[in-house]
Amino acid sequence: MVDGKKEVVRSQFLFNDLQDIYEYGEVTFGVKAALVFLEDLKIRVKNLETQYLLHPECRHLETKTKIYRNIILGSYLIIYRITSKRIEVLRAFHGSRSPRIIKKVRKVKI
């Protein structure tokens, strides 16, 4: 799928979310588990270069063109937007977050 390869860009919100996820995991599960989880998450985001259509549409951000999708990893949703030239990774939320909060992801600019 070389023809379908797109650049993956990450929002500043995502970096903040990842820091929060790591800190929570470190306190709750320990350093090693937090690092393993964070590494798995980073690999999945990197793989979006070619696998951006693999993941389902985000049910909180439905569109006709299905441009908002999410990676489901454990209890977390990593929400990204597909554009004509790139993949924009917007936020990472715990799945228990309110749909109202998740819908605000549409406004994230990169």
C-alpha positions in Angstrom: 0.0 0.0 0.0 2.8 2.4 -0.8 0.5 4.5 -3.0 -1.7 5.2 0.0 1.1 6.4 2.3 0.5 9.7 4.0 2.4 11.9 6.4 1.3 11.5 10.0 1.3 14.8 12.1 0.5 15.1 15.7 -1.3 17.9 17.6 0.1 19.5 20.7 -3.0 18.3 22.5 -1.9 14.7 21.7 1.5 15.2 23.3 -0.2 16.6 26.4 -2.6 13.7 26.4 0.2 11.1 26.1 2.0 12.7 29.0 -1.1 12.5 31.2 -1.7 8.8 30.1 1.9 7.9 31.0 1.7 9.6 34.4 -1.5 7.9 35.2 -0.1 4.5 34.1 3.0 5.0 36.1 1.2 5.7 39.3 -1.4 3.0 38.7 0.5 0.2 37.1 4.2 1.0 37.4 6.9 2.5 35.2 7.4 -0.6 33.0 3.7 -1.1 32.3 3.3 2.6 31.5 6.3 2.6 29.1 5.0 -0.6 27.3 1.6 0.9 26.9 3.0 4.2 25.6 5.3 2.5 23.2 2.4 0.4 21.8 0.4 3.6 21.4 3.3 5.3 19.5 3.7 2.4 17.2 0.1 2.3 16.3 0.1 6.0 15.6 3.2 5.6 13.4 1.6 2.8 11.5 -1.2 5.2 10.4 1.1 6.2 7.5 -0.3 3.2 5.6 -3.0 1.8 7.9 -5.2 4.9 8.3 -8.3 3.1 6.8 -7.9 0.1 9.1 -9.6 1.7 12.1 -13.3 2.4 12.5 -15.0 5.8 12.1 -15.2 7.6 15.4 -18.9 7.2 16.5 -18.9 10.6 18.2 -17.7 12.4 15.1 -19.6 10.8 12.2 -19.3 12.4 8.8 -20.4 11.3 5.3 -16.7 10.9 4.2 -15.7 9.1 7.5 -12.7 11.4 8.0 -12.6 11.1 11.8 -11.5 7.7 12.9 -10.2 6.2 16.1 -7.7 3.6 17.3 -9.1 1.7 20.3 -6.3 0.7 22.6 -7.4 -0.7 26.0 -9.8 1.9 27.4 -8.4 4.7 25.2 -9.5 6.3 21.9 -6.8 7.9 19.8 -8.7 10.1 17.4 -7.4 11.1 14.0 -8.5 13.0 10.9 -7.8 11.9 7.4 -7.1 14.8 4.9 -6.1 14.6 1.3 -2.4 14.9 2.1 -1.9 13.7 5.6 -3.2 12.1 8.8 -3.7 14.4 11.7 -3.6 12.7 15.1 -5.7 15.0 17.3 -6.3 13.6 20.8 -6.1 10.6 23.0 -9.0 10.2 25.4 -10.1 7.6 28.0 -13.2 5.9 26.6 -15.3 7.1 29.6 -15.0 10.7 28.5 -18.3 12.5 27.8 -19.3 12.6 24.1 -19.6 16.4 24.4 -15.9 16.6 25.2 -14.9 14.2 22.4 -17.0 16.2 19.9 -14.8 19.3 20.5 -11.9 17.4 18.7 -13.4 18.7 15.4 -12.0 22.2 16.4 -8.4 21.0 16.9 -6.1 22.7 14.4 -2.6 21.4 13.5 
